[in-house]
Every structure is written in structure tokens, then in C-alpha cells.
């Protein structure tokens, strides 16, 4: 196993792909590729990055963590 932050460790990426598949991909069907791309973009920028709670931040979302730190 590699250490934390090692660029050769892809467990974080694997976790992200599992999350997006379970929470978005497997629950929906789209008529076009463009609709799917838009839904994935919205998921990443609208939910996953700013609002999803992260265990590494003590169960807080990045926005809440930054507000408390500021």
C-alpha cells in the first residue's frame, strides 16, 4: 500500500467512481449522451464537491468546513 497523498494510489478515485455510479448513474437513464454529460457535470459541481459530507473533514461539507475555518 502506498502512503497518503501518493499519486500512485488510486483508492480515492475508485471511491469517487463508486459513489457517482451508485448515486447517479445506476439510478437514471438518459436519452442522449449530452444529457448524461450534463447530469454528471451537475452532480460533480453541484453536489459532490461543495455539499457532500467528507469523513476527512470531520463529517462536514467543504463549504461548512471553510466557513468554520474562516
Secondary structure, DSSP 8 states (H G I E B T S, - for coil): ---TT-TT--HHHHHHHHHHIIIIITT---SSHHHHHHHHHHIIIIIITTTSEEGGGTSEEHHHHHHHH-
